[in-house]
């Protein structure tokens, strides 16, 4: 299986695209850079982990992706508080990061059992 076939990767990439579009015209370059980088990190680490040969490396990169979900979720909460993100979009994105974290945890458990 390739990473492009994984539902978790597809959803992470889709969330990243939503965030990039949302902040495309933002003039707060610091916040924009931080939130887009953390969203990009989720799908990128899933892909990098899946391209690794050993299960241990795969788990490590999936764990990085899971950590990036928490980082992104924090930035979404802050973005809502300061008015950069409307509540509707923010709540959807927060829920999606929770779901991605659950999916990543399940995938890590799968690889741990194979070790």
N, CA, C and O of each residue as an XYZ file, in Angstrom:
460
protein
N       0.845     -1.192      0.000
C       0.000      0.000      0.000
C       0.889      1.253      0.000
O       1.916      1.304      0.676
N       0.477      2.233     -0.755
C       1.189      3.511     -0.808
C       0.468      4.527      0.073
O      -0.717      4.381      0.371
N       1.203      5.557      0.484
C       0.582      6.550      1.368
C      -0.606      7.241      0.708
O      -1.541      7.647      1.398
N      -0.583      7.378     -0.606
C      -1.699      8.026     -1.311
C      -3.011      7.254     -1.174
O      -4.089      7.807     -1.388
N      -2.910      5.982     -0.817
C      -4.101      5.150     -0.643
C      -4.710      5.270      0.747
O      -5.840      4.835      0.966
N      -3.982      5.849      1.679
C      -4.439      5.949      3.062
C      -5.482      7.053      3.228
O      -5.273      8.186      2.795
N      -6.591      6.718      3.849
C      -7.637      7.710      4.113
C      -7.116      8.824      5.021
O      -7.479      9.986      4.846
N      -6.273      8.477      5.983
C      -5.737      9.491      6.898
C      -4.873     10.498      6.142
O      -4.908     11.690      6.445
N      -4.101     10.031      5.166
C      -3.279     10.953      4.373
C      -4.171     11.847      3.503
O      -3.937     13.051      3.402
N      -5.186     11.257      2.881
C      -6.097     12.036      2.033
C      -6.780     13.137      2.841
O      -6.879     14.277      2.387
N      -7.247     12.793      4.031
C      -7.940     13.773      4.865
C      -6.979     14.849      5.370
O      -7.339     16.024      5.435
N      -5.767     14.452      5.724
C      -4.772     15.431      6.179
C      -4.413     16.396      5.051
O      -4.284     17.599      5.279
N      -4.256     15.879      3.854
C      -3.934     16.727      2.703
C      -5.093     17.678      2.387
O      -4.873     18.841      2.050
N      -6.310     17.182      2.497
C      -7.491     18.013      2.245
C      -7.606     19.130      3.284
O      -7.904     20.274      2.940
N      -7.366     18.793      4.562
C      -7.402     19.819      5.611
C      -6.332     20.873      5.360
O      -6.587     22.068      5.510
N      -5.153     20.441      4.983
C      -4.067     21.377      4.672
C      -4.479     22.326      3.544
O      -4.236     23.530      3.624
N      -5.086     21.794      2.518
C      -5.522     22.633      1.394
C      -6.560     23.659      1.842
O      -6.518     24.808      1.402
N      -7.495     23.259      2.715
C      -8.489     24.202      3.245
C      -7.804     25.341      4.003
O      -8.156     26.511      3.846
N      -6.838     24.982      4.813
C      -6.143     25.992      5.619
C      -5.325     26.921      4.724
O      -5.320     28.134      4.933
N      -4.650     26.374      3.749
C      -3.891     27.220      2.815
C      -4.812     28.197      2.087
O      -4.478     29.373      1.940
N      -5.961     27.719      1.632
C      -6.902     28.616      0.940
C      -7.430     29.687      1.888
O      -7.536     30.856      1.517
N      -7.760     29.283      3.112
C      -8.312     30.227      4.087
C      -7.335     31.372      4.378
O      -7.745     32.524      4.512
N      -6.056     31.051      4.473
C      -5.058     32.056      4.838
C      -4.307     32.623      3.638
O      -3.305     33.318      3.806
N      -4.778     32.335      2.445
C      -4.097     32.802      1.240
C      -3.869     34.298      1.191
O      -2.811     34.746      0.748
N      -4.837     35.076      1.635
C      -4.724     36.538      1.580
C      -4.355     37.164      2.922
O      -4.348     38.388      3.051
N      -4.054     36.349      3.906
C      -3.749     36.866      5.243
C      -2.467     37.693      5.231
O      -1.477     37.340      4.590
N      -2.520     38.793      5.955
C      -1.330     39.648      6.046
C      -0.554     39.402      7.336
O       0.524     39.964      7.531
N      -1.099     38.564      8.215
C      -0.359     38.200      9.421
C       0.546     37.035      9.047
O       0.192     35.869      9.224
N       1.713     37.373      8.531
C       2.587     36.361      7.945
C       3.138     35.378      8.972
O       3.385     34.218      8.643
N       3.333     35.822     10.202
C       3.823     34.921     11.234
C       2.832     33.822     11.535
O       3.182     32.642     11.542
N       1.582     34.212     11.785
C       0.546     33.223     12.092
C       0.265     32.352     10.864
O       0.151     31.131     10.968
N       0.156     32.993      9.718
C      -0.104     32.260      8.476
C       0.972     31.211      8.228
O       0.661     30.073      7.877
N       2.223     31.581      8.405
C       3.328     30.651      8.190
C       3.255     29.486      9.170
O       3.436     28.332      8.784
N       2.992     29.788     10.425
C       2.966     28.753     11.453
C       1.826     27.754     11.237
O       2.036     26.544     11.309
N       0.633     28.260     10.973
C      -0.519     27.357     10.839
C      -0.463     26.554      9.538
O      -0.870     25.393      9.511
N       0.029     27.155      8.476
C       0.132     26.393      7.230
C       1.241     25.345      7.330
O       1.109     24.247      6.789
N       2.325     25.680      8.017
C       3.417     24.709      8.164
C       2.990     23.520      9.018
O       3.320     22.379      8.693
N       2.268     23.767     10.094
C       1.845     22.639     10.936
C       0.835     21.771     10.195
O       0.855     20.549     10.337
N      -0.049     22.382      9.405
C      -1.009     21.574      8.646
C      -0.295     20.757      7.569
O      -0.646     19.602      7.328
N       0.685     21.346      6.937
C       1.453     20.651      5.906
C       2.267     19.501      6.499
O       2.480     18.480      5.845
N       2.713     19.674      7.728
C       3.537     18.675      8.396
C       2.792     17.359      8.631
O       3.412     16.295      8.638
N       1.486     17.418      8.821
C       0.731     16.191      9.093
C       0.813     15.242      7.897
O       1.293     14.115      8.024
N       0.347     15.700      6.745
C       0.365     14.844      5.552
C       1.790     14.493      5.134
O       2.047     13.376      4.685
N       2.709     15.433      5.278
C       4.101     15.190      4.870
C       4.756     14.103      5.712
O       5.480     13.260      5.183
N       4.508     14.117      7.013
C       5.104     13.086      7.867
C       4.473     11.721      7.656
O       5.150     10.701      7.780
N       3.192     11.689      7.341
C       2.567     10.411      6.993
C       3.254      9.839      5.760
O       3.614      8.662      5.728
N       3.431     10.680      4.747
C       4.073     10.228      3.508
C       5.508      9.782      3.763
O       5.935      8.739      3.269
N       6.247     10.569      4.533
C       7.643     10.208      4.788
C       7.733      8.886      5.558
O       8.581      8.045      5.259
N       6.872      8.711      6.531
C       6.870      7.465      7.284
C       6.559      6.264      6.416
O       7.155      5.199      6.577
N       5.627      6.438      5.500
C       5.241      5.326      4.639
C       6.302      4.987      3.604
O       6.335      3.869      3.090
N       7.150      5.922      3.301
C       8.234      5.654      2.359
C       9.444      5.022      3.039
O      10.380      4.592      2.365
N       9.433      4.964      4.365
C      10.515      4.327      5.113
C      10.356      2.819      5.046
O       9.259      2.302      4.831
N      11.475      2.119      5.235
C      11.458      0.668      5.109
C      11.022     -0.012      6.409
O      10.192     -0.919      6.366
N      11.546      0.392      7.540
C      11.274     -0.300      8.796
C      10.025      0.189      9.506
O       9.626      1.345      9.372
N       9.412     -0.720     10.268
C       8.213     -0.378     11.033
C       8.519      0.696     12.076
O       7.695      1.578     12.319
N       9.691      0.626     12.686
C      10.073      1.592     13.718
C      10.094      3.018     13.155
O       9.601      3.948     13.792
N      10.663      3.182     11.969
C      10.684      4.504     11.319
C       9.275      4.964     10.953
O       8.943      6.138     11.116
N       8.454      4.051     10.463
C       7.075      4.412     10.116
C       6.342      4.945     11.341
O       5.679      5.980     11.280
N       6.468      4.232     12.443
C       5.800      4.644     13.676
C       6.311      6.019     14.121
O       5.528      6.873     14.534
N       7.614      6.223     14.034
C       8.202      7.506     14.454
C       7.610      8.673     13.652
O       7.251      9.698     14.230
N       7.508      8.526     12.343
C       6.987      9.620     11.521
C       5.477      9.784     11.684
O       4.965     10.900     11.597
N       4.766      8.692     11.916
C       3.338      8.810     12.210
C       3.133      9.533     13.540
O       2.168     10.279     13.704
N       4.035      9.311     14.476
C       3.987     10.015     15.755
C       4.263     11.508     15.556
O       3.631     12.339     16.207
N       5.187     11.856     14.674
C       5.422     13.271     14.347
C       4.150     13.900     13.773
O       3.781     15.020     14.125
N       3.490     13.158     12.884
C       2.249     13.662     12.278
C       1.187     13.884     13.351
O       0.467     14.882     13.320
N       1.091     12.958     14.295
C       0.130     13.089     15.390
C       0.450     14.324     16.234
O      -0.453     15.057     16.636
N       1.727     14.549     16.496
C       2.135     15.745     17.224
C       1.764     17.016     16.480
O       1.348     18.001     17.090
N       1.914     16.994     15.176
C       1.536     18.157     14.366
C       0.039     18.410     14.416
O      -0.398     19.554     14.289
N      -0.760     17.352     14.600
C      -2.213     17.535     14.773
C      -2.494     18.373     16.015
O      -3.336     19.271     15.989
N      -1.787     18.074     17.101
C      -1.956     18.855     18.322
C      -1.495     20.287     18.149
O      -2.135     21.214     18.646
N      -0.390     20.473     17.447
C       0.106     21.820     17.179
C      -0.907     22.604     16.346
O      -1.209     23.757     16.653
N      -1.422     21.984     15.312
C      -2.407     22.649     14.461
C      -3.676     22.974     15.238
O      -4.230     24.064     15.099
N      -4.135     22.031     16.054
C      -5.347     22.261     16.833
C      -5.165     23.474     17.757
O      -6.077     24.290     17.893
N      -4.008     23.592     18.382
C      -3.711     24.746     19.241
C      -3.792     26.040     18.443
O      -4.372     27.022     18.907
N      -3.223     26.046     17.263
C      -3.232     27.246     16.424
C      -4.644     27.587     15.949
O      -4.983     28.761     15.801
N      -5.457     26.578     15.712
C      -6.850     26.826     15.334
C      -7.589     27.490     16.486
O      -8.302     28.472     16.285
N      -7.421     26.955     17.699
C      -8.072     27.566     18.866
C      -7.656     29.030     19.023
O      -8.497     29.899     19.251
N      -6.370     29.292     18.900
C      -5.877     30.669     19.034
C      -6.400     31.529     17.894
O      -6.805     32.672     18.109
N      -6.392     30.986     16.688
C      -6.921     31.721     15.535
C      -8.377     32.108     15.709
O      -8.786     33.187     15.282
N      -9.164     31.241     16.331
C     -10.571     31.575     16.599
C     -10.662     32.677     17.651
O     -11.486     33.584     17.534
N      -9.826     32.601     18.667
C      -9.866     33.596     19.739
C      -9.495     34.993     19.259
O     -10.047     35.982     19.739
N      -8.572     35.077     18.323
C      -8.147     36.400     17.848
C      -8.905     36.859     16.603
O      -8.658     37.951     16.091
N      -9.823     36.031     16.120
C     -10.659     36.434     15.000
C     -10.116     36.119     13.620
O     -10.657     36.606     12.627
N      -9.062     35.320     13.526
C      -8.527     34.929     12.218
C      -9.334     33.800     11.582
O      -9.333     33.632     10.363
N     -10.025     33.025     12.427
C     -10.777     31.866     11.952
C     -12.192     31.959     12.520
O     -12.369     32.118     13.728
N     -13.197     31.860     11.652
C     -14.579     31.893     12.139
C     -14.880     30.604     12.895
O     -14.282     29.561     12.629
N     -15.807     30.688     13.833
C     -16.126     29.560     14.725
C     -16.547     28.300     13.962
O     -16.161     27.191     14.332
N     -17.332     28.470     12.905
C     -17.801     27.307     12.147
C     -16.653     26.521     11.534
O     -16.553     25.307     11.711
N     -15.794     27.219     10.816
C     -14.637     26.545     10.209
C     -13.724     25.990     11.285
O     -13.238     24.864     11.176
N     -13.492     26.782     12.325
C     -12.602     26.356     13.393
C     -13.064     25.077     14.060
O     -12.261     24.176     14.303
N     -14.356     24.988     14.359
C     -14.879     23.784     15.007
C     -14.732     22.561     14.100
O     -14.398     21.472     14.568
N     -14.980     22.743     12.815
C     -14.814     21.633     11.869
C     -13.350     21.187     11.815
O     -13.058     19.991     11.821
N     -12.445     22.149     11.761
C     -11.018     21.818     11.690
C     -10.538     21.149     12.972
O      -9.749     20.206     12.924
N     -11.010     21.632     14.111
C     -10.637     21.012     15.384
C     -11.103     19.557     15.406
O     -10.339     18.665     15.772
N     -12.337     19.322     15.019
C     -12.852     17.951     14.995
C     -12.055     17.084     14.028
O     -11.787     15.918     14.315
N     -11.679     17.641     12.899
C     -10.894     16.876     11.928
C      -9.517     16.532     12.503
O      -9.023     15.427     12.276
N      -8.893     17.446     13.237
C      -7.592     17.125     13.833
C      -7.746     16.035     14.895
O      -6.870     15.181     15.034
N      -8.843     16.057     15.640
C      -9.093     14.976     16.604
C      -9.225     13.639     15.882
O      -8.646     12.639     16.308
N      -9.978     13.622     14.798
C     -10.180     12.391     14.040
C      -8.870     11.908     13.415
O      -8.576     10.713     13.432
N      -8.092     12.826     12.869
C      -6.794     12.447     12.301
C      -5.893     11.845     13.380
O      -5.205     10.855     13.135
N      -5.897     12.439     14.563
C      -5.087     11.904     15.670
C      -5.511     10.483     16.026
O      -4.664      9.619     16.257
N      -6.815     10.241     16.070
C      -7.305      8.895     16.360
C      -6.881      7.908     15.264
O      -6.461      6.787     15.550
N      -6.998      8.340     14.032
C      -6.615      7.471     12.919
C      -5.116      7.164     12.953
O      -4.703      6.028     12.717
N      -4.314      8.174     13.245
C      -2.866      7.975     13.315
C      -2.500      7.032     14.460
O      -1.630      6.175     14.306
N      -3.156      7.188     15.594
C      -2.904      6.308     16.724
C      -3.219      4.852     16.337
O      -2.442      3.946     16.640
N      -4.337      4.639     15.679
C      -4.698      3.299     15.241
C      -3.686      2.718     14.275
O      -3.361      1.533     14.348
N      -3.190      3.540     13.375
C      -2.189      3.085     12.417
C      -0.880      2.746     13.122
O      -0.228      1.760     12.778
N      -0.492      3.551     14.100
C       0.719      3.254     14.870
C       0.561      1.939     15.625
O       1.492      1.136     15.681
N      -0.615      1.719     16.202
C      -0.871      0.460     16.911
C      -0.756     -0.731     15.966
O      -0.216     -1.773     16.338
N      -1.255     -0.581     14.766
C      -1.165     -1.634     13.755
C       0.299     -1.995     13.491
O       0.654     -3.173     13.457
N       1.138     -0.988     13.307
C       2.557     -1.257     13.039
C       3.284     -1.785     14.273
O       4.213     -2.583     14.145
N       2.882     -1.361     15.440
C       3.499     -1.890     16.679
C       3.221     -3.385     16.826
O       4.080     -4.146     17.272
N       2.029     -3.788     16.451
C       1.666     -5.205     16.552
C       2.443     -6.053     15.546
O       2.668     -7.243     15.768
N       2.841     -5.446     14.464
C       3.600     -6.172     13.431
C       5.075     -6.301     13.788
O       5.785     -7.112     13.193
N       5.544     -5.514     14.750
C       6.975     -5.557     15.105
C       7.330     -6.836     15.820
O       8.487     -7.037     16.189
